[in-house]
């Protein structure tokens, strides 16, 4: 439908944004980027145009460009939560957790069930050793977090802290299955397996990331 409309009206920024969003969802980022850029050239004040350009840049890993678009959106539409959450996401990925949390807390005041903002806050709590608070917070949106890898990692951390390595292994393994290239998760899984006296499993867990320069010293004997 949108494609047919765009073929008829190729310079309609709303149609360009709609088709760009479809391509973005399809993970066709080059085409999404091209369409989003055309939309911005025609109308760089529309919120939808600003957000799609930001989303595409973020998906490409171009954090400075994504930040620029989200900043423009937040400045033009200061009450828009999508723009604010986008800013928080960029800061989070730039490891500015403090700056990201300031924005995430603002989002949560307006939308207490924002999954992304909740995940940021829950991760911050877990990193501070407050896993139970983190899990309680995530339970406000159970459907979203039930199988989320970050939620599984936090649950694994809590089980390990309680002294249940076998249970921690189950959570970490589920998380690793979703993002197998995540070295930090594999390190956690290996440590839990070692505590559960499963050295072969620990070796297998770190094998795909054995050459990682950040391999912890306590895991090197497994190689």
Secondary structure, 3 states (H helix, E strand, C coil): CHHHHHHHCCCCHHHHHHHHHHHHHCCCHHHHHHHHHHHHHHCCCCHHHHHHHHHHHHHHCCHHHHHHHHHHHHHHCCCCHHHHHHHHHHHHHCCCHHHHHHHHHHHHHHCCCCHHHHHHHHHHHHHCCCHHHHHHHHHHHHHHHCCCHHHHHHHHHHHHHHCCHHHHHHHHHHHHHHCCCCHHHHHHHHHHHHHCCCHHHHHHHHHCCCCCCCCCHHHHCCC
